[in-house]
Amino acid sequence: GATVIHLHVRDDAGNPSQDGERFRAAIAAIRSRCEVIVQTSTGGAVGMSIDERCGPLRLGGSDRPEMATLNVGTINFGDDVFVNRRLDTFGVAERIKSAGIIPEVEIYDLGHLDILRELFDKGAVQRPLHVQFVLGVRGALAASERNLELLATRLLEDFPGSTWGVAGVGRHELPMAEVAVRLGGNIRVGLEDNIFVEKGVLAKGSAELVEKAVGICQAAGRKVASIAEARAVLLQKPQS
């Protein structure tokens, strides 16, 4: 089912970490088992510096991730603030490009599409664009079919040929996956966003949520991409 692993790592105490060596070990372990696309986070955790968040971008050679996330706007994040200043966003975009990694743009709010337009117009990101709509964070855009349809419509009007997916947070994960499948988008599931496989039942792991996602695709008549098909779409060389 899964063709992309969105990767975070933790230290020995279980705290979020952006240490390059920990990412190196995790990537090696993944690649010893399968050929999925490895996408590392540059979001890290609230309060981390930009340089700390970019730790995995310094990996090279066979340890280098194929994709990395690019967060483009500051939002309230529950009771915290997830800070992505304009110049920092441009800086992270440049680091991703310099490393030869494909960015996935994380969109938490409607105005983030306007930031994406500026990034594109100034050459910080290039076509084809890959976008993840993260919906349901308390303090950002709510998870609803209307909001997702608006985001997807605007994206494809401004950037035809772009690919997009949705990450619904918490109880919104699987319902938003169903909406994305109907609208022609992709699905992200996993324990980072949601820990329940159904109401009141804890998931045994991300694999159980992936099985749910596959079932959603099959019920809607959507084919689940193979790893080779996902690579052909998501890892295209940037176009000027």
N, C-alpha and C positions, 0 to 999 in steps of 0.2 A: 504493500500500500504506500508507505511513505517514500518520497523521492528526495526530500530535503530535510536535513537536520539543522534546526536553529539552535545554536550552541551557546550555553552559559557554563561557567565553571565555578567551583567553590574552593575555599581553602580548607585546611584540616579541621577547622572549627565549624565548618559548614556555612561560613559567611561568603557572600558574593565576592568574586575575585575576577580581575581582568589580567592576571599574570600570564605572560606569554608562554612560559614553560608548562603551566597547567593546561593551557589550550593545546600546546604541542602534544602532550601526552594523550589528551582526549581525542584529538584528531587522528593520531597514530592508531589508537585503539579502534576507532570507528572504521578507518580504512583497512584495518586488518580483517574486518568482518564483512564489509559491503562497499559498494561504490556509489552510495548516495552523495548528493551535493552537500558539502559542509558550509554552512552560513554562520559566521560568528557575530555575536552581538558587539556593537560599539556603544550601546546604551548603558551597559553595566548595571549600576545601581544608583539610586538618588544620592547625590552628595559627592560622587567621584569626580575628579578632575577630568578634563578632556584628554590630557596625555595618558592618564591611567586607563580611561575607557578605550583608548586606541591600542592597547597592549597587543591584541592578536593580529593587528595589521602589520606588526614588525616581523612576523614569521615569513620565511621564504622557502623556496625550493619545494620539496615534497610535503612540507608542513603547512604551506600556505593554504588558507581557506579559499574556496572558489567565489564565495559571496560574503558580504558583510552588510549589516544594517546601517542606514543613514537616517538619523532622527533630525527633523527639520524645524521644530518649533517648541517653545516652552509651554508647558501646561501645568495646571494643578493636577497632582497625582495623589488622590485621597487627601490626606492631611499634609502631604509634602508638596514640593514643587520640583518638577523635572525640567532642569534648565538646559536649553539649547539656544544660546545666543546666535545672532545672525552670522557674525564673523567666525564663530566656532564651527557652525554648520558648514560654511564654505571651507574651513580648514580641514574638517574631517572628510569632506567630499574629495578634497585634493589628496589627502593621504590614501584614501581608498583607490583613487585613480592611479596614483603613483605606484601603488603596490600591484597593479594589474588585477585588481579584484572587482567583481561586478557588484554594484550597490543595489540594495533593496530599500526603497524609500518608505519610511514608516510615517503614516498619516493618521493623526489622532483627532484632527479637527478640520472643518471645511477650509478655514483660512490657510492651512498647511499646503493646499494645492496652489495657492498664490505664491507661497515661498518656493515651491517646486518650480513654478514658472520662471521665477528669477534665477534660480540655480541653473535651469536649462538655458535660458537666454544668455547667461554669462559663461556658459561652457563648463560649469562645475559638474554637471551630469549630462549624459548623452543618451540618444536613442539606441536600442529599444529600452524603454523604462519599465522597471519592475517595481510595483507598489503594493504595500501591505496596509490595508485599512484596519486600524486597531480601534475597536469600538466597545464602549461600555466601561471605560476607565472613569471612575468618579472624579469629575473635574474637567472632563473632555467630552467629545461628542457621544451621545447616547447610542446604544445598539438598537437600531430599528431598521425595518425593510426600507422605509422611506429615505432614511439617511444614507444607507448603503447604495440605494439606487441613484441618489443625487450625486454621491461621490464618484461612482463608477461612470455615470453619464458625463460628468464634467471632465474626468480624466481622459476618457476616450474622445471627447470633442476636441480637447486641447492637444492630445498626444495619441492620434490614431495608431493602432498596432501595439499599444502598451499591454502588458499583462498585469493582472491584479489579483489579490487574494484578500481574505478577511480573517482577522483574529478577534473573535468575540471573547470578552473577558468574563470569567466566572460562569454563571448560569446561562449567559448568552452564547457560549461557545458553539454548541451543537445547533441551536435554532438559527444562528447567523450562518452557520455552514450550510444549512438547508437553503437559505435565501441566496447565498453566493452561488450555489450549484444551479439554481433556477435562472440567475442573472448572467451566467456564463463565466463566473469567476473561479478562483481556486480556494482551497481550504487550508487553514492552519489549525491544528489541534495539538494539545500536549499539556503536561502538568504545570508549565509556567503560567498558563492562562486559566486553567480550570482543573480541579482535582476530583471532580465527581463524574462518573460514567452515566449516572442518572440521579434523580433527586434522592438525596440521602445515602447514596451508595458510592463509597470512595473507589476511584479507579485503581487498579493494581499497578498501573504504569501507563506511559504514553502509548504503548502498543495497543492497549485496549481501546483508547480513544481513536487511534488510527483505524482500527477495525470498524468502529462506529462511522467514521468518515467515509470509509470505502462503501459501507452499506448505504449511506446517504447518496453517494454518487450513483451506485447501481440502481437504487430505487427511482432516481430521476432520469435514468437512461444515459448518464454521463460516463464516459470511459475514464478509468484511472490511468494516468500516464505511467509508462515504464520509466525507469531511471534514464535510459538512453533518450527517450522522448523529452523528458524534463530538461536534460542537459542541452538538447538541441534548441529548446525554446529559451531557457533562462541564462545560458552561458554564451549567447551570441556576442560577437565582438562589437564594441561600441561603434556607432556611426556618427560622423561629424555632421 
